[in-house]
Amino acid sequence: MPTMALPPQPWPTGTAEHIEPLVRRVLAPNASPFTFTGTQTYLVGSTQSLAVIDPGPDETQHLAALTAAIGDAQVNAIMCTHTHRDHSPAAIPLAHATNAPIVGCAPLVLESAHPRIDAPFDKTYAPNRVLDDGEAMSGKGWTLRAVATPGHTSNHLCFALEESGALFTGDHVMGWSTSVVVPPDGDMADYMASLEKLYNRDDRIYYPAHGPAVEKPQQLVRGMMGHRRMREKQILRLLGEEARSIAALVPIMYKGLNEKLRPAAAQSVLAHMLELERRGKVACEAEIWST
């Protein structure tokens, strides 16, 4: 799927925007090719009781904006969808400031011998409680239920706000771009199964960690699944013509792609290859793939 162009500045960085009665959004100042305009932290609840979803980077300006937005409210939970460093590092300083527990995804840290094309993992993340699929946190007037959605990372969760039908989708579904799936932790089969899981739900709207709200969620998810299936068919067709390396496939599959984004595209192709290999559709020898 194409990537949405950045909206014109100024962006609402550091501003607590009311987006529906129980939800406010605060944009962190960490815009990048993988975060769009930055990480969006969500405050769910009221001036009395709230939860903070994806507190974002441990960055002074962002923490000050969150503290101002929280005001005198009791923070019942600081909830993280996954542990990439643009999502969870602010959890610990925010917990110290509010005496709130850190709740949500399981801890996960993977080291890599190669430069990462997505965000590194947060080594500081230490939850007080890990939520299983279907478990919930609640406060005065709100309930957030965990929806396990592995694929982008193995520990990824979404959170469903039962009072309004909103789903906070982290990096699993975003309106501006498809999610990056980077092996070995990112898994294409899990990612597709998680998309199917969301497609079969009846959430009213998605609030992703990056990019605009998704107002037609089933339509977008159907398109994302179709896009991945199209890529799979494209790989099988190209390998049916001749055996190729991933480096040779990327410029054919992603014509006109910015050179800086080629490593991300190569990881996406690798994720597809590993899934096809598990199903016996392709094989690899000396980095050359064939059907």
NUTILUM-955775 format. One record per residue (C-alpha): residue in one letter; x, y, z. Coordinates in steps of 0.2 Angstrom, whole numbers, plus 5000, padded with zeros to 4 digits. Example, Ala and Ser with C-alpha at 12.3 -4.5 7.8 and 13.67 -1.06 7.14 Angstrom:
<pts>
a506249785039 s506849955036 
</pts>
This chain:
<pts>
m500050005000 p500750184997 t501350285011 m500350445014 a501250615012 l501650715028 p500350845032 p500951025031 q501651095047 p501351155060 w500850985068 p499950985085 t501550925094 g501350935113 t499450985112 a498150875121 e496850865107 h495050805112 i494550675098 e493050595106 p492250615124 l493350495133 v494950515122 r496350645120 r497850635110 v499650705113 l500950705098 a502750675103 p504150775094 n504950615086 a504450625068 s505450515056 p505150405041 f504550265052 t503450365064 f502650495052 t502350655062 g502850565078 t502150445091 q500350485097 t500050455115 y498250435120 l497450485137 v495850385139 g494550425153 s494150585162 t494850725173 q494550605188 s495250435181 l496250395165 a497450275157 v498950325146 i499150225130 d500950215122 p501750345133 g503050365119 p504950415120 d505750475136 e505950655130 t505750805142 q504550905131 h503450755128 l503350705147 a502950885151 a501550895139 l500850725146 t501050795164 a500050945159 a498750855150 i498450735165 g498350875178 d497550815194 a496750655187 q497250485194 v498150375182 n497550205184 a498750125171 i500150165159 m499750045144 c501049995131 t500549905114 h502349845111 t504149885116 h504949985102 r505850135108 d504650255101 h503250185111 s503650125129 p505250215136 a504250365144 a503250225154 i504550225169 p504750415171 l502850435170 a502550295182 h503750385194 a502750545192 t501050475194 n501250315205 a500350225191 p500650035186 i501349995169 v500149875161 g500049795144 c501249695133 a502549575138 p504349635139 l505449595124 v507149645119 l508049575104 e509849625099 s510349635081 a512049625073 h511449735059 p510749915059 r508849905062 i507649975049 d506349995062 a506450055080 p507549965092 f506749885107 d506649965124 k507749885137 t507049985151 y505249925150 a504649835166 p502749805167 n501949775183 r500649675174 v500549585157 l498849575149 d498349415140 d497149425126 g495449475132 e496049545149 a495549715154 m495949875164 s494649995169 g494350155178 k492850275182 g491850265165 w493050175154 t493649995151 l495149945140 r495249765134 a496849685127 v496749615109 a498349515105 t498949555088 p500649485085 g501549505069 h502449675069 t503149615085 s502749455094 n502149555110 h501049675101 l499349715109 c497949825103 f496749905116 a494849905114 l493850045122 e492249965126 e491250115130 s491450195112 g491950055100 a493650135097 l495250025095 f496950085099 t498049995086 g499850045090 d500849995075 h499849845069 v498649955058 m499050125053 g498150245041 w499750315033 s500750165029 t500749975031 s501649905046 v503449845045 v503749665048 v505549625052 p506149445055 p506549355066 d505249435079 g504149505066 d503149365058 m502149375042 a500949225046 d500549305063 y500349475055 m499049405043 a498149315056 s498049465067 l497349565052 e496049435050 k495649445068 l495349625067 y494349615051 n493149495060 r492849625074 d491649765074 d492649915080 r491950085075 i493650175073 y495550145075 y496750265083 p498450215078 a500050265086 h500650355070 g499550445057 p497750485056 a496250395064 v495550255053 e493650285051 k493250135039 p494350005048 q493649845040 q493849925023 l495649965027 v496049795034 r495349705019 g496449815008 m498049775019 m497749585018 g497449604999 h499049704997 r500049565006 r499249424996 m499749524980 r501549534986 e501549354989 k500949314972 q502149434964 i503649344973 l503049174967 r502849244949 l504549324949 l505449164956 g504449064944 e505349154930 e507049134938 a507949104955 r508349274962 s509049354978 i508049474989 a509249614983 a508749574965 l506849564969 v506649734978 p506949854963 i505849744952 m504449744966 y504649914972 k504950024956 g505350204960 l505650174979 n506750294988 e508450224991 k508350255009 l506750135010 r507549995001 p508149905017 a506349905024 a505649835008 a506949695009 q506449655026 s504649645021 v505149525006 l506149425018 a504649405030 h503649345015 m504949225010 l505149145027 e503249115027 l503249045010 e504748935014 r503748865029 r502348815018 g503548735005 k503248854991 v505048924990 a506748864995 c508448964998 e510248914994 a511649034997 e510449184998 i509649134981 w507749094982 s506848984970 t505148894968 
</pts>
